[in-house]
Amino acid sequence: MKQFTVLAGLVTVLAAPTTNAVNIDWVTVGDPGNACDSQPQGCFGSVADAYRISKYEVTNSQYAEFLNAVAAANLHGLYNPTMNSGPAGGITQGGSLGSYFYNPIAGRENMPVNNVSFYDTLRFANWLHNGQPTGPADFTTTEDGAYLLLATSPGARKPGAQVFVPNDDEWYKAAYFNGTSYFDYPAGSDTPITCAAPGATPNTANCLGGVGDLSNVGSYTNSASSYGTFDQGGNVREWNETILGLNRVLRGGHFLDSAGTLAASERLDGTPLFESYLTGFRVASIPEPSSALLLGLGLTGLAGKGRRRNRS
């Protein structure tokens, strides 16, 4: 399994930083073909195939690496100046047009990136899908890959997409399903989450303004979902790929929200151009090939349901 790289020591400086690869720590969401979970807005969480989803929300360090690779001219507004000047921001911009460079703010490297539009999330996913190339934000880097972006009219996820933004069912399953049934909250419990400071107390999250700021991803060490994701409740609410009217789905609540907004029954939406210090995202991907499959493919080359609980 790929491991999340903690990019320690990045500080706000006047020199352009060295570009490093972004490594995503994935967790596998199995139990394909599970039933959906009925909620007032619909039935969610049924996914036909196994997939992977990022264990953590995309961080300031990871997004800064993306910007340093493709945003020297900040085409498509991938960097929002509020990431530096606004509340809870985490990335600075230096240099001048055509040679911009970016750094995570010291002490905020591993907090979730925010002030990103839905289109920013697709471009980040395209960049990962394309192998993290360096160059202008064009059809070889950010504008094509898992999605084809024409102005602000992205196409649907392409067949064969390697990295993508999770849709509502994928996000919901990773947060609330345990292989046989659904929980009401994303830390493996039907009991409402307690809004508290980071730590090892189970079923806690960064919500209700108790922390007063974002927290480092994964700081609530015993509050993972059944599949091992962190912060699908609280910290920042997260973009989903699913269309809702003219908007896109938002899930999970944020650090100022009440505990109730972290529940499975809560489903919001936002215009795709919307950017807020309360909103971030995570990514998903296809499963990593098993060693048995890779061996089988090598030998070929040489030879020429889950059930859900009933809700009252």
Beta strands, then each sheet from edge to edge (+ up, - down):
strand 1: 26-29
strand 2: 37-39
strand 3: 42-44
strand 4: 51-54
strand 5: 91-94
strand 6: 101-104
strand 7: 149-150
strand 8: 153-154
strand 9: 163-164
strand 10: 194-195
strand 11: 204-205
strand 12: 237-244
strand 13: 247-251
strand 14: 268-270
strand 15: 279-280
strand 16: 284-285
sheet 1: 1+ 4- 16+ 9-
sheet 2: 2+ 3-
sheet 3: 5+ 6-
sheet 4: 7+ 8-
sheet 5: 10+ 11+
sheet 6: 14+ 13- 12+ 15+
end
